[in-house]
């Protein structure tokens, strides 16, 4: 998906990174909407989580998701995506590397190792590939 420079800059903003709102299809027929830390790699939204969380289990059952990332205030911008997600859980070094990349968007560098140590049991990365992307200004 071709994303223009302004949108790339918006999606990759750091310290503080914007919070994404992620919607999954719940087992009970209702959507589950949650705030998440994320990283945009130019093609996918990546989210760090725990495999047993309800929203991750929703993705396992139904890969269709919606994501909204927005600024606060008047004259703000938002990016709304619809797409599909896949779950990757592993103890591989690549998971640690992605966790660090996501965390760097929200936590100052000197505090990242301590923050990560407090959540080391979270070994899941959810990859969200947008099929459509809308810009709201």
C-alpha positions as CSV (number, residue, x, y, z in Angstrom):
1,X,0.0,0.0,0.0
2,X,1.4,3.4,-1.0
3,X,1.3,5.8,1.9
4,X,2.2,9.5,1.4
5,X,5.0,11.2,3.4
6,X,2.6,13.2,5.7
7,X,0.8,10.0,6.7
8,X,4.1,8.1,7.2
9,X,5.3,10.9,9.5
10,X,2.0,10.9,11.4
11,X,2.1,7.1,11.9
12,X,5.7,7.0,13.0
13,X,5.6,9.9,15.5
14,X,7.6,9.2,18.7
15,X,7.9,10.3,22.3
16,X,5.1,10.3,22.7
17,X,3.9,8.0,20.1
18,X,0.2,8.2,19.2
19,X,-2.1,5.6,20.7
20,X,-3.9,3.4,18.2
21,X,-7.5,2.2,18.9
22,X,-7.9,-1.3,17.6
23,X,-11.2,-3.1,17.0
24,X,-11.7,-6.8,16.7
25,X,-14.8,-9.0,16.2
26,X,-15.8,-10.5,19.5
27,X,-17.0,-14.1,20.0
28,X,-20.2,-12.6,21.5
29,X,-20.9,-10.7,18.3
30,X,-19.9,-7.3,19.7
31,X,-16.8,-5.5,18.7
32,X,-14.0,-5.2,21.2
33,X,-12.2,-1.8,21.0
34,X,-8.9,-1.3,22.9
35,X,-6.1,1.3,23.0
36,X,-2.7,-0.1,22.0
37,X,0.9,0.9,21.6
38,X,2.0,0.2,18.0
39,X,4.7,0.7,15.4
40,X,4.1,1.3,11.7
41,X,6.9,-0.3,9.6
42,X,5.7,1.2,6.3
43,X,3.5,-1.7,5.4
44,X,2.0,-3.0,8.7
45,X,0.9,-2.0,12.1
46,X,2.7,-4.1,14.8
47,X,1.4,-4.5,18.3
48,X,3.0,-6.2,21.3
49,X,0.8,-8.2,23.5
50,X,0.1,-11.4,25.4
51,X,-1.4,-14.3,23.3
52,X,-4.1,-15.1,25.9
53,X,-5.6,-11.6,25.8
54,X,-9.2,-11.5,24.6
55,X,-8.5,-9.2,21.6
56,X,-5.6,-11.4,20.4
57,X,-7.9,-14.5,20.7
58,X,-10.5,-12.6,18.7
59,X,-7.9,-12.1,15.9
60,X,-7.1,-15.8,15.9
61,X,-10.8,-16.5,15.3
62,X,-11.4,-13.7,12.9
63,X,-8.5,-11.8,11.3
64,X,-10.6,-8.8,10.3
65,X,-9.7,-5.7,12.3
66,X,-10.1,-1.9,12.3
67,X,-7.5,0.6,13.5
68,X,-7.9,4.3,14.2
69,X,-5.0,6.6,15.1
70,X,-5.8,10.1,15.9
71,X,-4.5,13.3,17.3
72,X,-6.3,15.3,20.0
73,X,-7.8,18.7,19.4
74,X,-9.4,20.9,16.8
75,X,-7.8,20.6,13.4
76,X,-6.4,17.3,14.2
77,X,-5.6,14.4,11.8
78,X,-6.7,10.7,11.9
79,X,-5.8,7.6,10.0
80,X,-8.4,4.9,9.8
81,X,-7.5,1.4,8.5
82,X,-9.3,-1.8,7.8
83,X,-7.4,-5.0,7.3
84,X,-6.4,-8.4,8.4
85,X,-4.2,-9.5,11.3
86,X,-2.0,-12.4,12.1
87,X,-0.5,-13.5,15.4
88,X,3.1,-14.4,16.0
89,X,4.2,-15.8,19.4
90,X,7.8,-16.8,19.9
91,X,10.9,-16.6,22.1
92,X,13.0,-15.7,19.0
93,X,15.3,-12.7,19.2
94,X,13.2,-11.1,16.4
95,X,10.3,-10.7,18.9
96,X,12.6,-9.0,21.4
97,X,13.8,-6.6,18.7
98,X,10.3,-5.7,17.7
99,X,9.2,-5.3,21.3
100,X,12.1,-2.8,21.7
101,X,11.2,-0.9,18.5
102,X,7.6,-0.5,19.7
103,X,8.6,0.5,23.2
104,X,11.0,3.1,22.0
105,X,8.1,5.1,20.6
106,X,6.6,5.5,24.1
107,X,9.4,5.1,26.7
108,X,12.6,7.2,26.9
109,X,15.7,5.1,26.0
110,X,17.2,4.9,29.5
111,X,14.0,3.3,30.9
112,X,13.4,0.8,28.1
113,X,15.3,-2.2,29.6
114,X,13.5,-1.8,33.0
115,X,10.2,-1.5,31.3
116,X,10.8,-4.5,29.1
117,X,11.9,-6.6,32.2
118,X,8.5,-5.9,33.8
119,X,6.7,-7.4,30.8
120,X,9.0,-10.1,29.6
121,X,6.2,-12.7,29.6
122,X,4.5,-10.9,26.7
123,X,5.9,-12.7,23.7
124,X,3.3,-12.0,21.0
125,X,3.4,-9.5,18.1
126,X,0.2,-9.0,16.1
127,X,0.8,-7.9,12.5
128,X,-2.0,-5.8,11.0
129,X,-1.9,-5.5,7.2
130,X,-4.2,-2.7,6.0
131,X,-6.4,-3.3,3.0
132,X,-7.8,0.2,3.0
133,X,-6.6,3.4,4.6
134,X,-8.6,6.6,5.0
135,X,-7.2,10.0,6.1
136,X,-9.4,12.4,8.1
137,X,-8.3,16.0,8.4
